[in-house]
């Protein structure tokens, strides 16, 4: 009885692990895109401050 339960749970555990891995990959991709956008905005702001004379 325990053997049938464990063998039935193995595919579910594998599926859960795959779904978890996909979620982690998607989160990393979103974080990278967000970091790039924040860096671009920061660069534009620094250039504007430099052009206005606030940053030497």
C-alpha positions as semicolon CSV with decimal commas, in nm:
position;residue;x (nm);y (nm);z (nm)
1;X;0,000;0,000;0,000
2;X;0,279;0,243;0,089
3;X;0,465;0,144;-0,229
4;X;0,169;0,240;-0,447
5;X;0,132;0,574;-0,271
6;X;0,500;0,657;-0,311
7;X;0,510;0,554;-0,675
8;X;0,202;0,768;-0,740
9;X;0,356;1,064;-0,565
10;X;0,683;1,056;-0,757
11;X;0,539;1,198;-1,083
12;X;0,358;1,466;-0,883
13;X;0,679;1,561;-0,706
14;X;0,864;1,576;-1,037
15;X;0,588;1,792;-1,188
16;X;0,595;2,022;-0,885
17;X;0,973;2,053;-0,912
18;X;0,947;2,141;-1,283
19;X;0,678;2,401;-1,215
20;X;0,890;2,546;-0,935
21;X;1,194;2,564;-1,162
22;X;0,991;2,738;-1,433
23;X;0,863;2,989;-1,176
24;X;1,219;3,063;-1,061
25;X;1,340;3,111;-1,419
26;X;1,049;3,346;-1,496
27;X;1,114;3,546;-1,177
28;X;1,482;3,582;-1,267
29;X;1,396;3,696;-1,620
30;X;1,152;3,956;-1,485
31;X;1,408;4,074;-1,229
32;X;1,674;4,115;-1,499
33;X;1,439;4,316;-1,721
34;X;1,342;4,535;-1,426
35;X;1,706;4,590;-1,328
36;X;1,794;4,693;-1,684
37;X;1,508;4,943;-1,693
38;X;1,605;5,088;-1,354
39;X;1,966;5,122;-1,470
40;X;1,859;5,304;-1,788
41;X;1,639;5,544;-1,590
42;X;1,921;5,606;-1,342
43;X;2,165;5,677;-1,625
44;X;1,923;5,923;-1,787
45;X;1,866;6,101;-1,455
46;X;2,241;6,126;-1,390
47;X;2,301;6,265;-1,738
48;X;2,025;6,522;-1,685
49;X;2,168;6,622;-1,347
50;X;2,514;6,649;-1,498
51;X;2,385;6,862;-1,785
52;X;2,202;7,088;-1,540
53;X;2,520;7,132;-1,337
54;X;2,408;6,957;-1,019
55;X;2,664;6,675;-1,050
56;X;3,029;6,764;-1,098
